[in-house]
């Protein structure tokens, strides 16, 4: 016989074989070293699985423990504490948010105001101090305006059939 017992060994370990099948397996195991090794491997795997199963096995009073913890959570003392904490935390976070945003807004407004003042100062300085430059600016603006009008006209001509 050249066939091995890969398929039957786990059934042999689980004691699921008929009497004559069991006798065949035992007879083969006595003569076949590779199936003996396989049997030992399967047994060690089963041991590992069984021991890990025992480790995660739930205690007998699990249901009682769960019910007890649920009862604890629903007790009025904890509920009262929870409801008291929610508005306090909300007010606290709102206060922090208001403080942060108002500080940022004040800084932004301050910076914007400074920038505007500087720009107005610069503009007035150039307009009063350098009439040549302001004249150039007006000419430059007019050129840009004409160019914009011209390109708009071309755009309208190309889009309309
Ligand atoms: Zn074998």
Backbone and ligand atoms as CSV (ligand in chain L), in Angstrom:
chain,resi,resn,atom,element,x,y,z
A,1,UNK,N,N,0.846,-1.210,0.000
A,1,UNK,CA,C,0.000,0.000,0.000
A,1,UNK,C,C,0.874,1.250,0.000
A,2,UNK,N,N,0.599,2.168,-0.941
A,2,UNK,CA,C,1.417,3.371,-1.035
A,2,UNK,C,C,0.641,4.613,-0.606
A,3,UNK,N,N,-0.670,4.520,-0.396
A,3,UNK,CA,C,-1.428,5.727,-0.024
A,3,UNK,C,C,-1.206,6.049,1.451
A,4,UNK,N,N,-1.366,7.353,1.750
A,4,UNK,CA,C,-1.175,7.803,3.135
A,4,UNK,C,C,-2.508,8.250,3.728
A,5,UNK,N,N,-2.447,8.742,4.968
A,5,UNK,CA,C,-3.678,8.931,5.742
A,5,UNK,C,C,-4.049,10.398,5.968
A,6,UNK,N,N,-3.541,11.297,5.107
A,6,UNK,CA,C,-3.775,12.726,5.353
A,6,UNK,C,C,-5.243,13.039,5.658
A,7,UNK,N,N,-6.126,12.450,4.872
A,7,UNK,CA,C,-7.549,12.779,5.022
A,7,UNK,C,C,-8.162,12.139,6.272
A,8,UNK,N,N,-7.613,10.948,6.652
A,8,UNK,CA,C,-8.254,10.206,7.744
A,8,UNK,C,C,-7.691,10.544,9.115
A,9,UNK,N,N,-6.527,11.183,9.156
A,9,UNK,CA,C,-5.861,11.369,10.452
A,9,UNK,C,C,-6.646,12.295,11.381
A,10,UNK,N,N,-7.172,13.372,10.829
A,10,UNK,CA,C,-7.913,14.293,11.702
A,10,UNK,C,C,-9.199,13.638,12.217
A,11,UNK,N,N,-9.807,12.829,11.353
A,11,UNK,CA,C,-10.980,12.081,11.808
A,11,UNK,C,C,-10.591,11.059,12.874
A,12,UNK,N,N,-9.393,10.484,12.704
A,12,UNK,CA,C,-8.872,9.528,13.702
A,12,UNK,C,C,-8.667,10.223,15.041
A,13,UNK,N,N,-8.090,11.441,15.010
A,13,UNK,CA,C,-7.847,12.197,16.243
A,13,UNK,C,C,-9.169,12.552,16.912
A,14,UNK,N,N,-10.155,12.937,16.085
A,14,UNK,CA,C,-11.451,13.334,16.640
A,14,UNK,C,C,-12.329,12.130,16.979
A,15,UNK,N,N,-11.801,10.921,16.761
A,15,UNK,CA,C,-12.525,9.690,17.105
A,15,UNK,C,C,-13.834,9.575,16.321
A,16,UNK,N,N,-13.732,9.899,15.010
A,16,UNK,CA,C,-14.931,9.870,14.158
A,16,UNK,C,C,-14.906,8.696,13.181
A,17,UNK,N,N,-13.967,7.755,13.342
A,17,UNK,CA,C,-13.827,6.657,12.380
A,17,UNK,C,C,-14.599,5.420,12.845
A,18,UNK,N,N,-15.023,4.636,11.853
A,18,UNK,CA,C,-15.601,3.325,12.158
A,18,UNK,C,C,-14.484,2.416,12.696
A,19,UNK,N,N,-14.893,1.312,13.310
A,19,UNK,CA,C,-13.903,0.413,13.917
A,19,UNK,C,C,-12.894,-0.110,12.907
A,20,UNK,N,N,-13.387,-0.525,11.732
A,20,UNK,CA,C,-12.461,-1.113,10.762
A,20,UNK,C,C,-11.535,-0.036,10.169
A,21,UNK,N,N,-12.041,1.198,10.020
A,21,UNK,CA,C,-11.198,2.292,9.526
A,21,UNK,C,C,-10.103,2.623,10.554
A,22,UNK,N,N,-10.509,2.649,11.808
A,22,UNK,CA,C,-9.554,2.919,12.883
A,22,UNK,C,C,-8.436,1.875,12.882
A,23,UNK,N,N,-8.828,0.631,12.700
A,23,UNK,CA,C,-7.819,-0.449,12.688
A,23,UNK,C,C,-6.856,-0.289,11.497
A,24,UNK,N,N,-7.420,0.127,10.343
A,24,UNK,CA,C,-6.574,0.360,9.163
A,24,UNK,C,C,-5.569,1.486,9.442
A,25,UNK,N,N,-6.079,2.567,10.041
A,25,UNK,CA,C,-5.215,3.727,10.326
A,25,UNK,C,C,-4.106,3.316,11.286
A,26,UNK,N,N,-4.466,2.582,12.325
A,26,UNK,CA,C,-3.457,2.180,13.320
A,26,UNK,C,C,-2.409,1.258,12.712
A,27,UNK,N,N,-2.889,0.375,11.825
A,27,UNK,CA,C,-1.963,-0.543,11.150
A,27,UNK,C,C,-1.000,0.232,10.256
A,28,UNK,N,N,-1.555,1.242,9.551
A,28,UNK,CA,C,-0.702,2.039,8.666
A,28,UNK,C,C,0.297,2.869,9.482
A,29,UNK,N,N,-0.164,3.422,10.587
A,29,UNK,CA,C,0.714,4.261,11.405
A,29,UNK,C,C,1.921,3.475,11.921
A,30,UNK,N,N,1.697,2.192,12.232
A,30,UNK,CA,C,2.803,1.386,12.758
A,30,UNK,C,C,3.928,1.228,11.739
A,31,UNK,N,N,3.536,1.236,10.450
A,31,UNK,CA,C,4.554,0.996,9.422
A,31,UNK,C,C,5.031,2.269,8.720
A,32,UNK,N,N,4.317,3.402,8.897
A,32,UNK,CA,C,4.631,4.610,8.117
A,32,UNK,C,C,5.119,5.731,9.029
A,33,UNK,N,N,6.359,6.134,8.807
A,33,UNK,CA,C,6.953,7.155,9.666
A,33,UNK,C,C,6.399,8.545,9.362
A,34,UNK,N,N,6.179,8.825,8.063
A,34,UNK,CA,C,5.701,10.168,7.697
A,34,UNK,C,C,4.298,10.411,8.253
A,35,UNK,N,N,3.455,9.390,8.301
A,35,UNK,CA,C,2.122,9.570,8.879
A,35,UNK,C,C,2.186,9.700,10.395
A,36,UNK,N,N,3.195,9.079,11.030
A,36,UNK,CA,C,3.377,9.266,12.474
A,36,UNK,C,C,3.732,10.725,12.770
A,37,UNK,N,N,4.642,11.280,11.934
A,37,UNK,CA,C,5.031,12.680,12.097
A,37,UNK,C,C,3.824,13.587,11.889
A,38,UNK,N,N,3.050,13.253,10.844
A,38,UNK,CA,C,1.854,14.051,10.555
A,38,UNK,C,C,0.867,14.008,11.718
A,39,UNK,N,N,0.703,12.804,12.287
A,39,UNK,CA,C,-0.201,12.651,13.438
A,39,UNK,C,C,0.270,13.501,14.617
A,40,UNK,N,N,1.596,13.508,14.863
A,40,UNK,CA,C,2.134,14.309,15.963
A,40,UNK,C,C,1.911,15.802,15.718
A,41,UNK,N,N,2.114,16.229,14.453
A,41,UNK,CA,C,1.877,17.633,14.102
A,41,UNK,C,C,0.423,18.018,14.357
A,42,UNK,N,N,-0.480,17.138,13.884
A,42,UNK,CA,C,-1.909,17.433,14.052
A,42,UNK,C,C,-2.282,17.497,15.533
A,43,UNK,N,N,-1.684,16.588,16.324
A,43,UNK,CA,C,-1.983,16.579,17.760
A,43,UNK,C,C,-1.465,17.837,18.447
A,44,UNK,N,N,-0.265,18.303,18.030
A,44,UNK,CA,C,0.283,19.512,18.651
A,44,UNK,C,C,-0.544,20.736,18.254
A,45,UNK,N,N,-0.992,20.758,16.978
A,45,UNK,CA,C,-1.863,21.857,16.533
A,45,UNK,C,C,-3.149,21.858,17.345
A,46,UNK,N,N,-3.697,20.649,17.523
A,46,UNK,CA,C,-4.937,20.549,18.297
A,46,UNK,C,C,-4.717,21.034,19.731
A,47,UNK,N,N,-3.547,20.695,20.287
A,47,UNK,CA,C,-3.230,21.141,21.642
A,47,UNK,C,C,-3.194,22.658,21.733
A,48,UNK,N,N,-2.541,23.275,20.726
A,48,UNK,CA,C,-2.441,24.740,20.718
A,48,UNK,C,C,-3.828,25.348,20.628
A,49,UNK,N,N,-4.647,24.801,19.704
A,49,UNK,CA,C,-6.001,25.337,19.518
A,49,UNK,C,C,-6.812,25.178,20.792
A,50,UNK,N,N,-6.695,23.998,21.394
A,50,UNK,CA,C,-7.480,23.747,22.601
A,50,UNK,C,C,-7.057,24.657,23.747
A,51,UNK,N,N,-5.725,24.848,23.903
A,51,UNK,CA,C,-5.250,25.669,25.020
A,51,UNK,C,C,-5.641,27.129,24.811
A,52,UNK,N,N,-5.559,27.610,23.537
A,52,UNK,CA,C,-5.951,28.996,23.297
A,52,UNK,C,C,-7.461,29.161,23.475
A,53,UNK,N,N,-8.207,28.099,23.130
A,53,UNK,CA,C,-9.658,28.150,23.342
A,53,UNK,C,C,-9.967,28.248,24.827
A,54,UNK,N,N,-9.180,27.482,25.623
A,54,UNK,CA,C,-9.414,27.529,27.072
A,54,UNK,C,C,-9.075,28.896,27.635
A,55,UNK,N,N,-8.049,29.546,27.015
A,55,UNK,CA,C,-7.638,30.855,27.526
A,55,UNK,C,C,-8.722,31.905,27.298
A,56,UNK,N,N,-9.412,31.820,26.139
A,56,UNK,CA,C,-10.428,32.828,25.845
A,56,UNK,C,C,-11.818,32.392,26.296
A,57,UNK,N,N,-11.874,31.239,26.953
A,57,UNK,CA,C,-13.185,30.758,27.369
A,57,UNK,C,C,-13.808,31.729,28.378
A,58,UNK,N,N,-15.061,32.040,28.167
A,58,UNK,CA,C,-15.745,33.015,29.012
A,58,UNK,C,C,-16.009,32.417,30.387
A,59,UNK,N,N,-15.948,33.230,31.412
A,59,UNK,CA,C,-16.296,32.728,32.743
A,59,UNK,C,C,-17.764,32.345,32.827
A,60,UNK,N,N,-18.073,31.451,33.768
A,60,UNK,CA,C,-19.442,30.940,33.862
A,60,UNK,C,C,-20.439,32.047,34.197
A,61,UNK,N,N,-19.980,33.070,34.927
A,61,UNK,CA,C,-20.914,34.120,35.360
A,61,UNK,C,C,-20.861,35.346,34.445
A,62,UNK,N,N,-20.478,35.129,33.155
A,62,UNK,CA,C,-20.339,36.249,32.222
A,62,UNK,C,C,-21.653,37.016,32.077
A,63,UNK,N,N,-22.738,36.252,31.915
A,63,UNK,CA,C,-24.036,36.899,31.711
A,63,UNK,C,C,-24.388,37.778,32.902
A,64,UNK,N,N,-24.139,37.225,34.093
A,64,UNK,CA,C,-24.430,37.998,35.302
A,64,UNK,C,C,-23.571,39.248,35.377
A,65,UNK,N,N,-22.274,39.102,34.962
A,65,UNK,CA,C,-21.358,40.248,34.998
A,65,UNK,C,C,-21.810,41.349,34.042
A,66,UNK,N,N,-22.229,40.920,32.816
A,66,UNK,CA,C,-22.673,41.901,31.821
A,66,UNK,C,C,-23.906,42.640,32.319
A,67,UNK,N,N,-24.834,41.874,32.832
A,67,UNK,CA,C,-26.075,42.481,33.339
A,67,UNK,C,C,-25.765,43.436,34.491
A,68,UNK,N,N,-24.795,43.025,35.312
A,68,UNK,CA,C,-24.428,43.870,36.455
A,68,UNK,C,C,-23.825,45.192,35.984
A,69,UNK,N,N,-22.908,45.112,34.986
A,69,UNK,CA,C,-22.262,46.337,34.492
A,69,UNK,C,C,-23.271,47.239,33.791
A,70,UNK,N,N,-24.247,46.624,33.083
A,70,UNK,CA,C,-25.298,47.422,32.450
A,70,UNK,C,C,-26.132,48.129,33.500
A,71,UNK,N,N,-26.411,47.408,34.574
A,71,UNK,CA,C,-27.172,48.007,35.676
A,71,UNK,C,C,-26.402,49.152,36.300
A,72,UNK,N,N,-25.068,49.012,36.390
A,72,UNK,CA,C,-24.227,50.072,36.936
A,72,UNK,C,C,-24.303,51.318,36.068
A,73,UNK,N,N,-24.267,51.119,34.744
A,73,UNK,CA,C,-24.279,52.260,33.837
A,73,UNK,C,C,-25.603,53.011,33.899
A,74,UNK,N,N,-26.661,52.254,34.186
A,74,UNK,CA,C,-27.975,52.891,34.214
A,74,UNK,C,C,-28.314,53.460,35.581
A,75,UNK,N,N,-27.374,53.334,36.533
A,75,UNK,CA,C,-27.671,53.836,37.867
A,75,UNK,C,C,-27.754,55.358,37.831
A,76,UNK,N,N,-28.619,55.974,38.678
A,76,UNK,CA,C,-28.866,57.418,38.597
A,76,UNK,C,C,-27.636,58.261,38.911
A,77,UNK,N,N,-26.722,57.760,39.750
A,77,UNK,CA,C,-25.558,58.574,40.140
A,77,UNK,C,C,-24.686,58.862,38.922
A,78,UNK,N,N,-24.383,57.781,38.145
A,78,UNK,CA,C,-23.516,57.931,36.973
A,78,UNK,C,C,-24.212,58.788,35.918
A,79,UNK,N,N,-25.505,58.558,35.712
A,79,UNK,CA,C,-26.250,59.322,34.720
A,79,UNK,C,C,-26.231,60.807,35.073
A,80,UNK,N,N,-26.444,61.125,36.353
A,80,UNK,CA,C,-26.449,62.514,36.793
A,80,UNK,C,C,-25.109,63.177,36.504
A,81,UNK,N,N,-24.018,62.439,36.825
A,81,UNK,CA,C,-22.676,62.959,36.583
A,81,UNK,C,C,-22.467,63.230,35.093
A,82,UNK,N,N,-22.926,62.270,34.244
A,82,UNK,CA,C,-22.755,62.413,32.800
A,82,UNK,C,C,-23.490,63.630,32.285
A,83,UNK,N,N,-24.736,63.816,32.706
A,83,UNK,CA,C,-25.508,64.965,32.231
A,83,UNK,C,C,-24.943,66.283,32.733
A,84,UNK,N,N,-24.327,66.244,33.892
A,84,UNK,CA,C,-23.725,67.457,34.435
A,84,UNK,C,C,-22.479,67.835,33.644
A,85,UNK,N,N,-21.735,66.795,33.175
A,85,UNK,CA,C,-20.470,67.040,32.480
A,85,UNK,C,C,-20.682,67.619,31.088
A,86,UNK,N,N,-21.768,67.218,30.395
A,86,UNK,CA,C,-21.953,67.618,28.991
A,86,UNK,C,C,-22.051,69.144,28.834
A,87,UNK,N,N,-22.950,69.846,29.560
A,87,UNK,CA,C,-22.994,71.315,29.393
A,87,UNK,C,C,-21.725,72.008,29.850
A,88,UNK,N,N,-21.085,71.472,30.889
A,88,UNK,CA,C,-19.831,72.086,31.364
A,88,UNK,C,C,-18.772,72.016,30.275
A,89,UNK,N,N,-18.653,70.816,29.658
A,89,UNK,CA,C,-17.667,70.635,28.578
A,89,UNK,C,C,-18.020,71.512,27.381
A,90,UNK,N,N,-19.312,71.611,27.064
A,90,UNK,CA,C,-19.746,72.423,25.924
A,90,UNK,C,C,-19.398,73.895,26.162
A,91,UNK,N,N,-19.707,74.383,27.370
A,91,UNK,CA,C,-19.397,75.773,27.704
A,91,UNK,C,C,-17.901,76.031,27.658
A,92,UNK,N,N,-17.137,75.059,28.191
A,92,UNK,CA,C,-15.686,75.194,28.226
A,92,UNK,C,C,-15.123,75.276,26.812
A,93,UNK,N,N,-15.590,74.356,25.920
A,93,UNK,CA,C,-15.075,74.351,24.544
A,93,UNK,C,C,-15.517,75.608,23.806
A,94,UNK,N,N,-16.748,76.071,24.064
A,94,UNK,CA,C,-17.226,77.313,23.442
A,94,UNK,C,C,-16.385,78.504,23.877
A,95,UNK,N,N,-16.053,78.524,25.169
A,95,UNK,CA,C,-15.230,79.607,25.697
A,95,UNK,C,C,-13.864,79.622,25.051
A,96,UNK,N,N,-13.265,78.423,24.949
A,96,UNK,CA,C,-11.937,78.314,24.319
A,96,UNK,C,C,-12.035,78.749,22.862
A,97,UNK,N,N,-13.091,78.268,22.172
A,97,UNK,CA,C,-13.283,78.608,20.758
A,97,UNK,C,C,-13.428,80.120,20.586
A,98,UNK,N,N,-14.264,80.736,21.459
A,98,UNK,CA,C,-14.482,82.187,21.369
A,98,UNK,C,C,-13.182,82.937,21.601
A,99,UNK,N,N,-12.430,82.509,22.628
A,99,UNK,CA,C,-11.164,83.159,22.956
A,99,UNK,C,C,-10.205,83.099,21.778
A,100,UNK,N,N,-10.072,81.870,21.196
A,100,UNK,CA,C,-9.113,81.673,20.092
A,100,UNK,C,C,-9.538,82.490,18.876
A,101,UNK,N,N,-10.831,82.373,18.478
A,101,UNK,CA,C,-11.282,83.055,17.264
A,101,UNK,C,C,-11.235,84.565,17.439
A,102,UNK,N,N,-11.604,85.070,18.620
A,102,UNK,CA,C,-11.596,86.522,18.811
A,102,UNK,C,C,-10.172,87.053,18.757
A,103,UNK,N,N,-9.232,86.320,19.340
A,103,UNK,CA,C,-7.832,86.748,19.281
A,103,UNK,C,C,-7.345,86.785,17.843
A,104,UNK,N,N,-7.685,85.724,17.096
A,104,UNK,CA,C,-7.258,85.651,15.699
A,104,UNK,C,C,-7.899,86.780,14.891
A,105,UNK,N,N,-9.199,87.030,15.134
A,105,UNK,CA,C,-9.921,88.075,14.398
A,105,UNK,C,C,-9.338,89.446,14.694
A,106,UNK,N,N,-9.034,89.689,15.983
A,106,UNK,CA,C,-8.456,90.982,16.357
A,106,UNK,C,C,-7.120,91.181,15.656
A,107,UNK,N,N,-6.314,90.130,15.662
A,107,UNK,CA,C,-5.008,90.196,14.985
A,107,UNK,C,C,-5.180,90.461,13.499
A,108,UNK,N,N,-6.126,89.746,12.874
A,108,UNK,CA,C,-6.373,89.908,11.444
A,108,UNK,C,C,-6.818,91.330,11.137
A,109,UNK,N,N,-7.802,91.819,11.918
A,109,UNK,CA,C,-8.322,93.169,11.709
A,109,UNK,C,C,-7.222,94.201,11.892
A,110,UNK,N,N,-6.409,93.999,12.931
A,110,UNK,CA,C,-5.311,94.914,13.210
A,110,UNK,C,C,-4.333,94.965,12.039
A,111,UNK,N,N,-3.979,93.763,11.536
A,111,UNK,CA,C,-3.057,93.684,10.405
A,111,UNK,C,C,-3.643,94.328,9.162
A,112,UNK,N,N,-4.919,94.053,8.902
A,112,UNK,CA,C,-5.605,94.608,7.735
A,112,UNK,C,C,-5.655,96.132,7.808
A,113,UNK,N,N,-5.949,96.621,9.016
A,113,UNK,CA,C,-6.024,98.080,9.226
A,113,UNK,C,C,-4.668,98.727,8.964
A,114,UNK,N,N,-3.608,98.094,9.498
A,114,UNK,CA,C,-2.258,98.624,9.304
A,114,UNK,C,C,-1.906,98.667,7.810
A,115,UNK,N,N,-2.272,97.570,7.105
A,115,UNK,CA,C,-1.974,97.474,5.673
A,115,UNK,C,C,-2.711,98.554,4.900
A,116,UNK,N,N,-3.989,98.753,5.239
A,116,UNK,CA,C,-4.794,99.757,4.554
A,116,UNK,C,C,-4.205,101.154,4.776
A,117,UNK,N,N,-3.839,101.439,6.015
A,117,UNK,CA,C,-3.268,102.750,6.331
A,117,UNK,C,C,-1.981,102.976,5.548
A,118,UNK,N,N,-1.141,101.914,5.497
A,118,UNK,CA,C,0.129,102.020,4.767
A,118,UNK,C,C,-0.123,102.279,3.288
A,119,UNK,N,N,-1.101,101.566,2.705
A,119,UNK,CA,C,-1.413,101.721,1.284
A,119,UNK,C,C,-1.937,103.121,1.002
A,120,UNK,N,N,-2.850,103.585,1.868
A,120,UNK,CA,C,-3.416,104.933,1.682
A,120,UNK,C,C,-2.310,105.977,1.787
A,121,UNK,N,N,-1.446,105.774,2.767
A,121,UNK,CA,C,-0.330,106.714,2.964
A,121,UNK,C,C,0.556,106.731,1.729
A,122,UNK,N,N,0.920,105.511,1.223
A,122,UNK,CA,C,1.778,105.395,0.047
A,122,UNK,C,C,1.121,106.058,-1.162
A,123,UNK,N,N,-0.188,105.779,-1.360
A,123,UNK,CA,C,-0.913,106.309,-2.515
A,123,UNK,C,C,-0.942,107.828,-2.465
A,124,UNK,N,N,-1.283,108.350,-1.298
A,124,UNK,CA,C,-1.370,109.810,-1.176
A,124,UNK,C,C,0.005,110.436,-1.359
A,125,UNK,N,N,1.025,109.759,-0.840
A,125,UNK,CA,C,2.398,110.263,-0.973
A,125,UNK,C,C,2.794,110.353,-2.445
A,126,UNK,N,N,2.485,109.291,-3.201
A,126,UNK,CA,C,2.887,109.284,-4.611
A,126,UNK,C,C,2.063,110.289,-5.422
A,127,UNK,N,N,0.759,110.351,-5.127
A,127,UNK,CA,C,-0.112,111.234,-5.913
A,127,UNK,C,C,0.290,112.694,-5.690
A,128,UNK,N,N,0.557,113.074,-4.438
A,128,UNK,CA,C,0.896,114.472,-4.153
A,128,UNK,C,C,2.343,114.780,-4.485
A,129,UNK,N,N,3.229,113.816,-4.232
A,129,UNK,CA,C,4.662,114.069,-4.398
A,129,UNK,C,C,5.143,113.862,-5.814
A,130,UNK,N,N,4.550,112.946,-6.538
A,130,UNK,CA,C,5.045,112.632,-7.879
A,130,UNK,C,C,3.907,112.679,-8.907
A,131,UNK,N,N,3.603,113.872,-9.401
A,131,UNK,CA,C,2.510,113.982,-10.390
A,131,UNK,C,C,2.827,113.243,-11.679
A,132,UNK,N,N,4.122,113.104,-12.017
A,132,UNK,CA,C,4.512,112.369,-13.210
A,132,UNK,C,C,4.072,110.907,-13.120
A,133,UNK,N,N,4.316,110.333,-11.941
A,133,UNK,CA,C,3.994,108.922,-11.741
A,133,UNK,C,C,2.487,108.701,-11.793
A,134,UNK,N,N,1.739,109.606,-11.175
A,134,UNK,CA,C,0.283,109.454,-11.190
A,134,UNK,C,C,-0.254,109.592,-12.610
A,135,UNK,N,N,0.369,110.507,-13.397
A,135,UNK,CA,C,-0.004,110.651,-14.797
A,135,UNK,C,C,0.281,109.384,-15.571
A,136,UNK,N,N,1.454,108.790,-15.312
A,136,UNK,CA,C,1.815,107.534,-15.959
A,136,UNK,C,C,0.830,106.428,-15.580
A,137,UNK,N,N,0.431,106.418,-14.304
A,137,UNK,CA,C,-0.510,105.416,-13.836
A,137,UNK,C,C,-1.837,105.538,-14.569
A,138,UNK,N,N,-2.297,106.792,-14.754
A,138,UNK,CA,C,-3.566,107.015,-15.464
A,138,UNK,C,C,-3.468,106.514,-16.898
A,139,UNK,N,N,-2.355,106.848,-17.578
A,139,UNK,CA,C,-2.140,106.400,-18.965
A,139,UNK,C,C,-2.107,104.874,-19.027
A,140,UNK,N,N,-1.365,104.288,-18.115
A,140,UNK,CA,C,-1.228,102.844,-18.061
A,140,UNK,C,C,-2.601,102.181,-17.861
A,141,UNK,N,N,-3.410,102.747,-16.945
A,141,UNK,CA,C,-4.745,102.211,-16.685
A,141,UNK,C,C,-5.608,102.307,-17.934
A,142,UNK,N,N,-5.503,103.436,-18.644
A,142,UNK,CA,C,-6.283,103.632,-19.872
A,142,UNK,C,C,-5.888,102.600,-20.927
A,143,UNK,N,N,-4.573,102.342,-21.072
A,143,UNK,CA,C,-4.095,101.351,-22.047
A,143,UNK,C,C,-4.677,99.977,-21.706
A,144,UNK,N,N,-4.610,99.628,-20.413
A,144,UNK,CA,C,-5.147,98.322,-19.985
A,144,UNK,C,C,-6.637,98.252,-20.283
A,145,UNK,N,N,-7.343,99.354,-20.024
A,145,UNK,CA,C,-8.800,99.403,-20.258
A,145,UNK,C,C,-9.116,99.201,-21.737
A,146,UNK,N,N,-8.350,99.875,-22.588
A,146,UNK,CA,C,-8.571,99.767,-24.046
A,146,UNK,C,C,-8.282,98.339,-24.517
A,147,UNK,N,N,-7.157,97.770,-24.009
A,147,UNK,CA,C,-6.799,96.404,-24.368
A,147,UNK,C,C,-7.890,95.426,-23.937
A,148,UNK,N,N,-8.430,95.638,-22.745
A,148,UNK,CA,C,-9.477,94.763,-22.222
A,148,UNK,C,C,-10.721,94.852,-23.097
A,149,UNK,N,N,-11.090,96.102,-23.478
A,149,UNK,CA,C,-12.267,96.311,-24.327
A,149,UNK,C,C,-12.079,95.653,-25.680
A,150,UNK,N,N,-10.844,95.780,-26.210
A,150,UNK,CA,C,-10.536,95.217,-27.524
A,150,UNK,C,C,-10.617,93.685,-27.495
A,151,UNK,N,N,-10.020,93.089,-26.450
A,151,UNK,CA,C,-10.039,91.622,-26.348
A,151,UNK,C,C,-11.459,91.126,-26.109
A,152,UNK,N,N,-12.245,91.895,-25.353
A,152,UNK,CA,C,-13.654,91.519,-25.113
A,152,UNK,C,C,-14.427,91.544,-26.425
A,153,UNK,N,N,-14.158,92.567,-27.232
A,153,UNK,CA,C,-14.839,92.703,-28.518
A,153,UNK,C,C,-14.486,91.511,-29.429
A,154,UNK,N,N,-13.182,91.131,-29.426
A,154,UNK,CA,C,-12.722,90.006,-30.250
A,154,UNK,C,C,-13.358,88.713,-29.767
A,155,UNK,N,N,-13.424,88.599,-28.444
A,155,UNK,CA,C,-14.015,87.391,-27.846
A,155,UNK,C,C,-15.465,87.259,-28.279
A,156,UNK,N,N,-16.192,88.409,-28.224
A,156,UNK,CA,C,-17.614,88.392,-28.610
A,156,UNK,C,C,-17.757,88.069,-30.098
A,157,UNK,N,N,-16.844,88.582,-30.915
A,157,UNK,CA,C,-16.904,88.325,-32.362
A,157,UNK,C,C,-16.660,86.856,-32.680
A,158,UNK,N,N,-15.718,86.242,-31.938
A,158,UNK,CA,C,-15.384,84.850,-32.238
A,158,UNK,C,C,-16.465,83.899,-31.711
A,159,UNK,N,N,-17.121,84.291,-30.619
A,159,UNK,CA,C,-18.117,83.366,-30.064
A,159,UNK,C,C,-19.450,83.467,-30.790
A,160,UNK,N,N,-19.797,84.708,-31.276
A,160,UNK,CA,C,-21.087,84.842,-31.983
A,160,UNK,C,C,-20.912,84.443,-33.438
A,161,UNK,N,N,-21.800,83.644,-34.012
A,161,UNK,CA,C,-21.656,83.202,-35.403
A,161,UNK,C,C,-21.978,84.289,-36.408
L,1,ZN,ZN,ZN,1.630,7.060,5.587
